[in-house]
Amino acid sequence: MLNKDQTQDFSALLPGTSTEAGASRRTALKMALGVGYAATAMPIMAQTAIKTSSDGLRTGEAIYDVAGFSVPFFFAMPQGKKNLPVVLVIQEIFGVHEYIADTCRRFAKAGYLAIAPELYARQGDPSSYSEMAKLMAEVVSKVPDAQVMGDLDAAVQWAGENGGNIKKVGITGFCWGGRITWLYAQHSKNVKAGVAWYGRLVGTASALTPKHPLDQAAQLKAPVLGLYGGQDGGIPLTTVNQMKDALAEAGAKGNAAAKASEFVVYKDAPHAFHADYRPSYRKEPAADGFARALAWFKTHGVA
Protein backbone atom coordinates (compact mmCIF):
# COMPACT_ATOMS: atom_id res chain seq x y z
CA MET A 1 0.00 0.00 0.00
CA LEU A 2 1.09 3.60 -0.51
CA ASN A 3 2.70 5.53 2.33
CA LYS A 4 0.29 8.36 3.13
CA ASP A 5 3.10 10.74 4.00
CA GLN A 6 4.62 10.27 0.55
CA THR A 7 1.38 10.45 -1.42
CA GLN A 8 -0.35 13.52 -2.75
CA ASP A 9 -3.53 13.88 -4.79
CA PHE A 10 -2.85 16.67 -7.28
CA SER A 11 -6.39 16.83 -8.65
CA ALA A 12 -6.95 20.13 -6.82
CA LEU A 13 -4.13 21.61 -8.90
CA LEU A 14 -5.88 20.93 -12.19
CA PRO A 15 -6.99 24.10 -13.98
CA GLY A 16 -10.58 24.95 -13.09
CA THR A 17 -10.85 22.14 -10.54
CA SER A 18 -11.72 22.84 -6.90
CA THR A 19 -10.47 20.65 -4.09
CA GLU A 20 -14.03 19.46 -3.44
CA ALA A 21 -14.67 18.62 -7.09
CA GLY A 22 -11.32 16.88 -7.35
CA ALA A 23 -12.06 14.76 -4.29
CA SER A 24 -15.48 13.86 -5.66
CA ARG A 25 -14.10 12.69 -8.96
CA ARG A 26 -11.31 10.75 -7.29
CA THR A 27 -13.89 8.91 -5.21
CA ALA A 28 -15.59 7.89 -8.43
CA LEU A 29 -12.50 6.09 -9.74
CA LYS A 30 -12.98 2.35 -9.81
CA MET A 31 -9.42 1.24 -9.15
CA ALA A 32 -6.43 1.96 -6.98
CA LEU A 33 -3.62 2.29 -9.48
CA GLY A 34 -0.34 0.61 -8.76
CA VAL A 35 -1.68 -1.45 -5.86
CA GLY A 36 -1.29 -5.20 -6.33
CA TYR A 37 -0.71 -7.19 -9.50
CA ALA A 38 -3.16 -7.75 -12.33
CA ALA A 39 -5.10 -11.00 -11.94
CA THR A 40 -4.66 -11.77 -15.62
CA ALA A 41 -0.88 -11.76 -15.14
CA MET A 42 -0.89 -14.66 -12.64
CA PRO A 43 1.11 -16.53 -11.44
CA ILE A 44 3.22 -13.90 -9.67
CA MET A 45 6.91 -14.70 -9.17
CA ALA A 46 7.32 -13.14 -5.74
CA GLN A 47 10.95 -14.22 -5.46
CA THR A 48 12.00 -12.02 -8.40
CA ALA A 49 9.48 -9.15 -8.15
CA ILE A 50 11.32 -5.90 -7.44
CA LYS A 51 10.00 -3.53 -4.77
CA THR A 52 11.51 -0.06 -5.01
CA SER A 53 11.32 2.05 -1.87
CA SER A 54 9.37 5.31 -1.91
CA ASP A 55 11.85 6.91 0.48
CA GLY A 56 12.72 10.36 -0.82
CA LEU A 57 9.87 10.26 -3.31
CA ARG A 58 6.39 11.68 -3.63
CA THR A 59 4.13 9.03 -5.13
CA GLY A 60 0.45 8.46 -5.57
CA GLU A 61 -2.60 8.75 -7.80
CA ALA A 62 -4.24 11.74 -9.40
CA ILE A 63 -6.41 12.63 -12.38
CA TYR A 64 -6.32 15.01 -15.28
CA ASP A 65 -9.12 16.04 -17.63
CA VAL A 66 -9.37 15.24 -21.32
CA ALA A 67 -12.51 16.66 -22.93
CA GLY A 68 -14.44 16.24 -19.69
CA PHE A 69 -13.19 12.72 -18.90
CA SER A 70 -11.08 12.17 -15.78
CA VAL A 71 -8.04 10.08 -16.67
CA PRO A 72 -6.49 8.45 -13.58
CA PHE A 73 -2.74 8.02 -13.36
CA PHE A 74 0.03 6.93 -11.03
CA PHE A 75 3.02 9.20 -10.54
CA ALA A 76 6.37 9.20 -8.77
CA MET A 77 8.83 12.06 -8.42
CA PRO A 78 11.72 13.14 -6.18
CA GLN A 79 10.41 14.83 -3.05
CA GLY A 80 10.59 18.63 -3.11
CA LYS A 81 12.11 18.93 -6.59
CA LYS A 82 10.96 21.06 -9.54
CA ASN A 83 11.83 21.46 -13.21
CA LEU A 84 12.19 17.68 -13.47
CA PRO A 85 12.67 15.71 -16.67
CA VAL A 86 9.50 13.79 -17.49
CA VAL A 87 9.06 10.17 -18.51
CA LEU A 88 5.73 8.71 -19.58
CA VAL A 89 5.61 5.06 -18.48
CA ILE A 90 3.18 3.13 -20.65
CA GLN A 91 1.39 0.09 -19.30
CA GLU A 92 1.51 -3.47 -20.48
CA ILE A 93 -1.71 -5.07 -21.60
CA PHE A 94 -2.65 -5.49 -17.91
CA GLY A 95 -3.03 -1.79 -17.13
CA VAL A 96 -1.36 0.26 -14.40
CA HIS A 97 -0.66 -2.26 -11.65
CA GLU A 98 2.18 -2.75 -9.14
CA TYR A 99 4.87 -3.52 -11.73
CA ILE A 100 4.21 -0.30 -13.66
CA ALA A 101 4.07 1.69 -10.41
CA ASP A 102 7.40 0.23 -9.36
CA THR A 103 8.91 1.15 -12.73
CA CYS A 104 7.75 4.72 -12.10
CA ARG A 105 9.50 4.67 -8.72
CA ARG A 106 12.70 3.47 -10.39
CA PHE A 107 12.63 6.40 -12.79
CA ALA A 108 11.83 8.78 -9.94
CA LYS A 109 14.87 7.50 -8.07
CA ALA A 110 16.86 8.45 -11.18
CA GLY A 111 15.51 12.00 -10.98
CA TYR A 112 12.43 11.89 -13.19
CA LEU A 113 8.81 12.85 -12.82
CA ALA A 114 7.33 9.54 -13.97
CA ILE A 115 3.68 9.34 -15.03
CA ALA A 116 1.70 6.20 -15.88
CA PRO A 117 -1.83 7.01 -17.12
CA GLU A 118 -4.51 4.31 -17.10
CA LEU A 119 -5.05 4.39 -20.85
CA TYR A 120 -7.98 1.95 -20.82
CA ALA A 121 -10.00 4.03 -18.36
CA ARG A 122 -12.84 4.85 -20.77
CA GLN A 123 -13.21 1.25 -21.90
CA GLY A 124 -13.06 -0.56 -18.55
CA ASP A 125 -11.14 -1.54 -15.46
CA PRO A 126 -8.43 -4.10 -16.35
CA SER A 127 -8.02 -5.01 -12.68
CA SER A 128 -11.51 -6.50 -12.67
CA TYR A 129 -10.59 -9.19 -15.21
CA SER A 130 -9.13 -12.60 -14.50
CA GLU A 131 -9.25 -13.97 -18.08
CA MET A 132 -6.94 -12.63 -20.76
CA ALA A 133 -9.36 -13.38 -23.59
CA LYS A 134 -12.11 -11.31 -21.98
CA LEU A 135 -9.74 -8.46 -21.15
CA MET A 136 -8.63 -8.37 -24.77
CA ALA A 137 -12.12 -8.62 -26.25
CA GLU A 138 -13.98 -6.32 -23.87
CA VAL A 139 -11.36 -3.65 -23.11
CA VAL A 140 -8.05 -3.64 -24.98
CA SER A 141 -9.46 -4.18 -28.46
CA LYS A 142 -11.76 -1.17 -28.00
CA VAL A 143 -9.06 1.40 -27.20
CA PRO A 144 -8.48 3.82 -30.12
CA ASP A 145 -4.94 4.96 -30.85
CA ALA A 146 -6.20 8.54 -31.26
CA GLN A 147 -7.62 8.45 -27.72
CA VAL A 148 -4.30 7.26 -26.34
CA MET A 149 -2.35 9.99 -28.14
CA GLY A 150 -4.67 12.64 -26.71
CA ASP A 151 -4.43 11.22 -23.21
CA LEU A 152 -0.63 11.28 -23.39
CA ASP A 153 -0.64 14.85 -24.66
CA ALA A 154 -2.69 15.77 -21.59
CA ALA A 155 -0.26 13.88 -19.33
CA VAL A 156 2.59 15.99 -20.66
CA GLN A 157 0.55 19.13 -20.02
CA TRP A 158 -0.14 18.03 -16.43
CA ALA A 159 3.56 17.38 -15.92
CA GLY A 160 4.41 20.89 -17.07
CA GLU A 161 1.99 22.33 -14.53
CA ASN A 162 3.20 20.17 -11.64
CA GLY A 163 6.98 20.21 -11.46
CA GLY A 164 7.97 18.80 -14.82
CA ASN A 165 10.00 20.35 -17.62
CA ILE A 166 8.10 19.73 -20.87
CA LYS A 167 11.22 20.53 -22.84
CA LYS A 168 12.63 17.28 -21.45
CA VAL A 169 10.08 14.54 -22.12
CA GLY A 170 10.78 10.87 -22.71
CA ILE A 171 8.49 7.89 -23.13
CA THR A 172 8.92 4.21 -22.43
CA GLY A 173 6.48 1.31 -22.57
CA PHE A 174 6.20 -2.44 -22.37
CA CYS A 175 4.44 -4.85 -24.76
CA TRP A 176 1.18 -2.98 -25.58
CA GLY A 177 2.96 0.10 -24.28
CA GLY A 178 5.99 -0.58 -26.45
CA ARG A 179 3.85 -0.15 -29.55
CA ILE A 180 2.37 3.02 -28.07
CA THR A 181 5.89 4.33 -27.43
CA TRP A 182 6.68 4.11 -31.14
CA LEU A 183 3.36 5.73 -32.07
CA TYR A 184 3.74 8.60 -29.62
CA ALA A 185 7.28 9.29 -30.81
CA GLN A 186 5.74 9.55 -34.28
CA HIS A 187 2.91 11.77 -33.02
CA SER A 188 4.36 14.26 -30.52
CA LYS A 189 6.76 17.15 -31.02
CA ASN A 190 7.30 17.30 -27.24
CA VAL A 191 9.08 13.95 -26.93
CA LYS A 192 12.87 13.99 -27.02
CA ALA A 193 13.38 10.21 -26.99
CA GLY A 194 11.59 6.90 -26.57
CA VAL A 195 12.46 3.42 -25.34
CA ALA A 196 10.15 0.68 -26.61
CA TRP A 197 10.28 -2.68 -24.86
CA TYR A 198 9.10 -5.50 -27.16
CA GLY A 199 6.34 -3.44 -28.75
CA ARG A 200 4.52 -4.79 -31.80
CA LEU A 201 5.64 -3.09 -35.00
CA VAL A 202 3.16 -4.34 -37.57
CA GLY A 203 -0.52 -5.21 -37.66
CA THR A 204 -3.79 -5.08 -39.52
CA ALA A 205 -5.26 -1.64 -40.04
CA SER A 206 -8.62 -0.93 -38.42
CA ALA A 207 -10.77 2.07 -37.56
CA LEU A 208 -9.27 2.16 -34.05
CA THR A 209 -5.69 1.28 -35.05
CA PRO A 210 -5.33 2.76 -38.54
CA LYS A 211 -1.52 2.84 -38.55
CA HIS A 212 1.22 0.80 -36.93
CA PRO A 213 4.82 1.81 -36.15
CA LEU A 214 6.22 0.39 -39.39
CA ASP A 215 3.69 2.35 -41.43
CA GLN A 216 4.88 5.64 -39.94
CA ALA A 217 8.63 5.18 -39.72
CA ALA A 218 9.18 8.27 -41.85
CA GLN A 219 7.09 10.37 -39.41
CA LEU A 220 9.27 9.65 -36.39
CA LYS A 221 9.88 12.86 -34.42
CA ALA A 222 12.15 11.48 -31.68
CA PRO A 223 14.74 8.70 -31.73
CA VAL A 224 13.57 5.40 -30.30
CA LEU A 225 15.61 2.62 -28.73
CA GLY A 226 13.90 -0.71 -29.36
CA LEU A 227 14.59 -3.46 -26.83
CA TYR A 228 13.47 -6.87 -28.07
CA GLY A 229 13.84 -10.56 -27.26
CA GLY A 230 15.29 -12.99 -29.73
CA GLN A 231 12.96 -15.72 -28.43
CA ASP A 232 9.79 -13.60 -28.51
CA GLY A 233 7.19 -15.87 -30.09
CA GLY A 234 4.78 -13.01 -30.73
CA ILE A 235 7.16 -10.53 -32.37
CA PRO A 236 9.20 -12.16 -35.15
CA LEU A 237 12.64 -10.70 -35.72
CA THR A 238 11.64 -10.34 -39.36
CA THR A 239 9.40 -7.45 -38.27
CA VAL A 240 12.28 -5.89 -36.32
CA ASN A 241 14.38 -6.10 -39.47
CA GLN A 242 11.56 -4.53 -41.48
CA MET A 243 11.49 -1.63 -39.04
CA LYS A 244 15.27 -1.25 -39.21
CA ASP A 245 15.06 -1.04 -42.99
CA ALA A 246 12.22 1.49 -42.89
CA LEU A 247 14.09 3.67 -40.40
CA ALA A 248 17.27 3.48 -42.48
CA GLU A 249 15.34 4.57 -45.54
CA ALA A 250 13.72 7.45 -43.67
CA GLY A 251 17.07 8.44 -42.22
CA ALA A 252 18.65 8.48 -45.66
CA LYS A 253 15.92 10.92 -46.73
CA GLY A 254 16.71 13.32 -43.93
CA ASN A 255 14.71 12.15 -40.91
CA ALA A 256 17.22 12.65 -38.09
CA ALA A 257 15.12 10.82 -35.49
CA ALA A 258 14.80 7.76 -37.69
CA LYS A 259 18.52 7.79 -38.43
CA ALA A 260 19.38 7.98 -34.73
CA SER A 261 17.03 5.15 -33.68
CA GLU A 262 18.54 1.84 -32.64
CA PHE A 263 17.60 -1.72 -31.71
CA VAL A 264 19.06 -4.09 -29.16
CA VAL A 265 17.97 -7.73 -29.46
CA TYR A 266 18.68 -10.01 -26.51
CA LYS A 267 19.01 -13.25 -28.40
CA ASP A 268 18.00 -15.62 -25.58
CA ALA A 269 15.29 -13.46 -24.04
CA PRO A 270 11.54 -14.12 -24.44
CA HIS A 271 8.73 -11.58 -24.56
CA ALA A 272 8.24 -9.55 -21.37
CA PHE A 273 11.80 -10.14 -20.17
CA HIS A 274 11.68 -6.94 -18.08
CA ALA A 275 8.52 -8.01 -16.18
CA ASP A 276 10.20 -9.09 -12.94
CA TYR A 277 6.98 -10.50 -11.47
CA ARG A 278 6.43 -13.00 -14.31
CA PRO A 279 8.13 -16.27 -15.33
CA SER A 280 9.34 -14.52 -18.51
CA TYR A 281 11.69 -12.27 -16.48
CA ARG A 282 15.36 -12.38 -17.38
CA LYS A 283 17.45 -10.45 -14.87
CA GLU A 284 20.49 -9.62 -17.00
CA PRO A 285 18.67 -8.35 -20.13
CA ALA A 286 16.20 -6.46 -17.92
CA ALA A 287 18.96 -4.70 -15.99
CA ASP A 288 20.96 -4.00 -19.12
CA GLY A 289 17.88 -2.64 -20.89
CA PHE A 290 17.01 -0.28 -18.04
CA ALA A 291 20.58 1.02 -17.90
CA ARG A 292 20.45 1.57 -21.66
CA ALA A 293 17.12 3.40 -21.29
CA LEU A 294 18.59 5.84 -18.77
CA ALA A 295 21.64 6.39 -20.97
CA TRP A 296 19.43 6.85 -24.05
CA PHE A 297 17.36 9.52 -22.36
CA LYS A 298 20.50 11.31 -21.19
CA THR A 299 22.11 11.17 -24.63
CA HIS A 300 19.04 12.59 -26.33
CA GLY A 301 18.38 15.49 -23.98
CA VAL A 302 15.70 14.14 -21.65
CA ALA A 303 17.77 13.91 -18.48
C-alpha angles and dihedrals in degrees: 000000000000120000105244093214090058097043128087131178106219096186090107088061094060113112110266094005121122122210090248094050091046092052091048094053092045089055088055093059112110100212142044103231119224095012114121130341127290112266091223089060094061137166097062117209098217093178092064102030110117120225113195116201120242091215108134092012138102109220137167148096131300140154138234129195127247113180091328097315119116109227112199120215143174119231139185128187140158111277115259096000129129137188089040126172110252130227123186108213110204121208130241118240088283097067129234104333134144096295093055091045090052091050088054090053090051091054091045089054086055090055103267136128097232120197127187112185120198095241095185093056096115093048101045150295110289091196090067093063127088098174121070094209092056093045089053096045100041102035120007097046090054097056112107118218090224090058091052093050091052093048091052092048088055091048090056090049091051090050091054090053095046110047102300130119107227090197086069108051127150132175133207132173144172129230102318086018092050090063090047089052090059092045094049092049086055092047108041131068089195096067117095097185143351137209114202118195112204094322119170112256103189137036148139116295117243138164090266097039104031096160135029129204094266091053092057103039091123091055095058110136099182131033115259129206109210116206112193141167122239090214096048104135093194099049112049115210087233087073091049088053090049089054092048090053093047092050091048090052092048091046091052088055093055106273102139094190092053091047092051095048119108142187131217116193117195098209098206098038124105128212115296093022091155094055098102094187094059134072088246091068117123111189100204099047090042093053093043091049093051091049089050090049092055091047091047092053091048093048093050099047103262099111 
